[in-house]
Amino acid sequence: MVLLTNQEIGRWKRKRILVGLFLCWLIIMFVTPKVPLNSFRHHVFADKRNFMGVPNTLNVMTNFPFLIIGVLGFVLCIAGSFFNISLKGEIWGWTVFYGGIASFAFASAYYHLKPDDTRLALDTLPILIAYSSLFSSFLVERAGEKVGLSCLVLLLFISFLSVAYARVFNDLRLCMTFQLIPCLAIPIMTVLLPPKYTHSKFWLWATVAYAIAKIEGFADNKIYNANRYIISGHSLEHLCSAAGTLILTVMLLYRRIPCHRLGDLKGHP
């Protein structure tokens, strides 16, 4: 009876956290001013150098790590014997995540070859898909398979809706604030909800890497000037984001289920 009560308390706690985060996202969405898609400022980057006939060379080439990690992670997820994944919901989430990362490598490189509004939308969609599936995988681990898979479907729908909204209403707010969900939710839920696996701190390290990447992107020109035009903040944003993805990949390779949690997985392979 006590166990049942504890389970009910855990479910209620998870629901309150999810509802609270959703309300925070809505508030941020509505208080943020409109961000026009067709603003020329989105397409102006500090480093415009052209090497070997490739426009914006470093901004294009720094997407290569995403391709390597994305393809490798996708193959390892399908193989099923390398990553420590115990639930089918996690397999779906991580496979979509790595597929999104690999797609982002092509989409971002394509965008930076000739930045414009249409290519920006193509650049945004894969990263939204990756964020959605990443958060879903986290929820499967912390809140349960049913909750995680339900959120995967919902978040993927919101990803496509966000890009469509940006194109139709000339407003990037939904795309930009939607990317805040994992960055805000994962650290909070990592602290509040018990982990199923070891190496739980890797979630926090990856979130820090993504947060630093966003800061580098905003400080594109300042970083480029500070290091005497060696590499721009936007190129560093790509590399730091790829490092965050690499951290998650290492986590999947080395994490284990603690012995006292093995009983939680009855009926699962």
C-alpha positions as CSV (number, residue, x, y, z in Angstrom):
1,M,0.0,0.0,0.0
2,V,2.9,2.3,0.8
3,L,4.5,1.5,-2.5
4,L,1.3,2.3,-4.4
5,T,1.1,5.6,-2.5
6,N,4.7,6.4,-3.4
7,Q,4.1,5.6,-7.1
8,E,1.1,7.9,-7.1
9,I,3.1,10.7,-5.5
10,G,5.8,10.2,-8.2
11,R,3.3,10.4,-11.0
12,W,1.7,13.5,-9.5
13,K,5.2,15.1,-9.1
14,R,6.1,14.3,-12.7
15,K,2.8,15.8,-14.0
16,R,3.3,19.0,-12.0
17,I,6.9,19.4,-13.3
18,L,5.7,18.9,-17.0
19,V,2.7,21.2,-16.6
20,G,4.9,23.9,-15.0
21,L,7.5,23.7,-17.7
22,F,4.8,23.9,-20.4
23,L,3.3,27.0,-18.7
24,C,6.8,28.6,-18.5
25,W,7.2,28.0,-22.2
26,L,3.9,29.6,-23.1
27,I,4.7,32.6,-21.0
28,I,8.1,33.0,-22.7
29,M,6.4,32.6,-26.1
30,F,3.9,35.3,-25.5
31,V,6.2,37.9,-23.8
32,T,8.9,37.5,-26.4
33,P,8.5,40.1,-29.2
34,K,8.0,38.9,-32.8
35,V,11.2,37.7,-34.6
36,P,10.7,38.2,-38.3
37,L,11.9,35.3,-40.5
38,N,12.7,37.6,-43.4
39,S,15.1,39.8,-41.4
40,F,18.4,40.1,-43.1
41,R,20.1,39.9,-39.7
42,H,19.5,36.2,-39.5
43,H,21.7,35.7,-42.6
44,V,24.6,37.9,-41.7
45,F,27.5,36.1,-40.0
46,A,30.9,37.4,-38.9
47,D,33.0,34.9,-40.9
48,K,32.4,35.3,-44.6
49,R,35.7,33.9,-45.8
50,N,35.8,31.7,-48.9
51,F,38.3,28.9,-49.1
52,M,38.6,26.6,-52.2
53,G,35.5,28.1,-53.7
54,V,33.2,27.2,-50.8
55,P,31.2,30.2,-49.5
56,N,31.3,30.8,-45.7
57,T,33.7,27.9,-45.5
58,L,34.1,27.4,-41.8
59,N,30.4,27.8,-41.1
60,V,29.8,25.1,-43.7
61,M,32.7,22.7,-42.7
62,T,32.0,22.9,-38.9
63,N,28.8,20.9,-39.6
64,F,30.9,17.8,-40.4
65,P,31.1,16.6,-36.8
66,F,27.3,16.5,-36.7
67,L,27.3,14.1,-39.7
68,I,29.9,11.8,-38.2
69,I,28.2,11.6,-34.8
70,G,24.7,11.5,-36.3
71,V,25.4,8.6,-38.7
72,L,27.4,6.7,-36.1
73,G,24.7,7.1,-33.5
74,F,21.9,6.1,-35.9
75,V,23.7,3.0,-36.9
76,L,24.5,2.0,-33.3
77,C,20.9,2.5,-32.3
78,I,19.7,0.3,-35.1
79,A,22.3,-2.4,-34.3
80,G,21.0,-2.5,-30.7
81,S,23.9,-4.0,-29.0
82,F,26.3,-1.1,-28.4
83,F,24.2,1.5,-26.6
84,N,22.8,0.7,-23.1
85,I,19.2,1.2,-24.0
86,S,16.6,-1.0,-22.2
87,L,13.2,0.2,-23.5
88,K,11.7,0.3,-26.9
89,G,10.6,3.9,-26.3
90,E,14.2,4.9,-25.8
91,I,15.3,3.2,-29.0
92,W,12.7,5.2,-31.0
93,G,13.7,8.4,-29.3
94,W,17.5,8.0,-29.7
95,T,17.2,6.8,-33.3
96,V,15.1,9.8,-34.3
97,F,17.6,12.0,-32.4
98,Y,20.6,10.8,-34.3
99,G,18.7,10.9,-37.6
100,G,17.8,14.5,-36.9
101,I,21.5,15.3,-36.1
102,A,22.7,13.7,-39.3
103,S,20.0,15.6,-41.3
104,F,21.0,18.8,-39.6
105,A,24.5,18.5,-40.9
106,F,23.3,18.5,-44.5
107,A,20.6,21.2,-43.9
108,S,22.9,23.6,-42.0
109,A,25.7,23.2,-44.6
110,Y,23.2,23.8,-47.4
111,Y,21.9,26.9,-45.6
112,H,25.4,28.4,-45.0
113,L,26.4,28.0,-48.6
114,K,23.8,30.6,-49.5
115,P,21.8,31.9,-46.5
116,D,18.2,32.9,-47.2
117,D,14.7,32.5,-45.6
118,T,13.8,29.2,-47.3
119,R,17.0,27.5,-46.4
120,L,16.8,28.8,-42.9
121,A,13.5,27.0,-42.5
122,L,15.1,23.8,-43.8
123,D,18.0,24.4,-41.4
124,T,15.7,24.8,-38.4
125,L,13.5,21.7,-38.8
126,P,16.1,19.0,-38.3
127,I,17.4,20.6,-35.1
128,L,13.8,20.9,-33.7
129,I,13.3,17.2,-34.5
130,A,16.5,16.4,-32.7
131,Y,15.6,18.4,-29.6
132,S,12.1,16.8,-29.6
133,S,13.4,13.3,-29.7
134,L,16.2,14.0,-27.2
135,F,13.7,15.3,-24.6
136,S,11.4,12.4,-25.3
137,S,14.2,9.9,-24.6
138,F,14.9,11.7,-21.4
139,L,11.3,11.5,-20.4
140,V,11.2,7.8,-21.2
141,E,14.1,7.3,-18.8
142,R,12.8,9.6,-16.0
143,A,9.0,9.7,-16.3
144,G,8.1,6.4,-18.0
145,E,7.8,4.9,-21.5
146,K,4.2,6.0,-22.1
147,V,4.8,9.6,-21.1
148,G,8.0,9.7,-23.3
149,L,6.4,8.3,-26.4
150,S,3.4,10.5,-26.1
151,C,5.6,13.5,-25.8
152,L,7.7,12.3,-28.8
153,V,4.6,12.4,-31.1
154,L,3.4,15.7,-29.7
155,L,6.8,17.4,-29.9
156,L,7.5,16.2,-33.4
157,F,4.1,17.7,-34.4
158,I,5.0,21.0,-32.7
159,S,8.4,20.9,-34.6
160,F,6.7,20.8,-38.0
161,L,4.0,23.3,-36.7
162,S,6.8,25.7,-35.6
163,V,8.4,25.8,-39.0
164,A,5.1,26.1,-40.8
165,Y,4.1,29.0,-38.4
166,A,7.4,30.7,-39.2
167,R,6.9,30.5,-42.9
168,V,3.2,31.5,-42.9
169,F,3.3,34.2,-40.2
170,N,6.9,35.4,-40.7
171,D,7.7,34.8,-37.1
172,L,10.5,32.6,-35.6
173,R,9.3,32.9,-32.0
174,L,7.8,29.5,-31.9
175,C,11.0,27.9,-33.3
176,M,13.3,29.8,-31.0
177,T,11.4,29.3,-27.8
178,F,10.6,25.7,-28.6
179,Q,14.4,25.0,-28.5
180,L,14.4,26.2,-24.9
181,I,12.3,23.3,-23.7
182,P,15.2,20.7,-23.3
183,C,17.6,23.3,-22.1
184,L,15.3,24.3,-19.2
185,A,13.5,21.0,-18.5
186,I,16.4,18.5,-18.6
187,P,18.5,20.2,-15.8
188,I,15.4,20.6,-13.6
189,M,14.2,17.1,-14.1
190,T,17.7,15.6,-13.7
191,V,17.8,17.0,-10.2
192,L,14.2,16.3,-9.2
193,L,13.5,12.9,-10.7
194,P,15.6,9.7,-9.9
195,P,17.7,8.3,-12.7
196,K,17.3,4.8,-14.1
197,Y,21.0,4.6,-15.2
198,T,24.4,5.6,-14.0
199,H,26.3,8.5,-15.6
200,S,23.3,10.8,-15.0
201,K,25.5,13.9,-14.8
202,F,26.2,13.6,-18.5
203,W,22.8,15.0,-19.1
204,L,23.8,18.2,-17.2
205,W,27.2,18.4,-19.0
206,A,25.5,18.1,-22.4
207,T,23.0,20.8,-21.4
208,V,25.9,23.1,-20.4
209,A,27.6,22.4,-23.8
210,Y,24.4,23.4,-25.6
211,A,23.9,26.5,-23.5
212,I,27.5,27.6,-24.2
213,A,26.9,27.0,-27.9
214,K,23.9,29.3,-27.9
215,I,26.0,32.0,-26.1
216,E,28.7,31.6,-28.7
217,G,26.1,32.0,-31.5
218,F,24.8,35.3,-30.0
219,A,28.4,36.6,-29.6
220,D,29.4,35.7,-33.2
221,N,31.1,39.0,-34.1
222,K,32.6,39.6,-30.6
223,I,34.3,36.2,-30.5
224,Y,35.5,36.5,-34.1
225,N,37.1,39.9,-33.3
226,A,38.5,38.7,-30.0
227,N,40.5,35.8,-31.5
228,R,41.8,38.0,-34.3
229,Y,39.6,36.5,-37.0
230,I,40.6,32.9,-36.6
231,I,37.2,31.4,-36.0
232,S,33.7,33.0,-35.4
233,G,31.3,32.5,-32.6
234,H,28.9,30.8,-35.0
235,S,31.4,28.2,-36.1
236,L,32.2,27.6,-32.4
237,E,28.5,27.2,-31.8
238,H,28.5,24.3,-34.3
239,L,31.5,22.6,-32.7
240,C,30.2,23.1,-29.1
241,S,26.8,21.7,-30.0
242,A,28.5,18.7,-31.6
243,A,30.5,18.2,-28.4
244,G,27.2,18.1,-26.5
245,T,26.0,15.4,-28.8
246,L,29.2,13.5,-28.3
247,I,28.8,13.7,-24.5
248,L,25.4,12.1,-24.8
249,T,26.8,9.4,-27.1
250,V,29.5,8.5,-24.5
251,M,26.8,8.4,-21.9
252,L,24.9,5.8,-23.9
253,L,28.0,3.7,-24.3
254,Y,29.0,3.6,-20.7
255,R,25.9,4.0,-18.6
256,R,24.5,1.0,-16.7
257,I,21.4,0.1,-14.7
258,P,22.3,0.0,-11.0
259,C,21.6,-3.3,-9.4
260,H,18.9,-2.0,-7.1
261,R,16.9,-0.7,-10.1
262,L,16.9,-4.0,-12.0
263,G,13.5,-4.9,-10.5
264,D,12.0,-1.9,-12.2
265,L,12.4,-3.4,-15.7
266,K,10.5,-6.7,-15.3
267,G,9.0,-7.7,-18.6
268,H,11.5,-5.7,-20.6
269,P,14.6,-7.1,-22.4
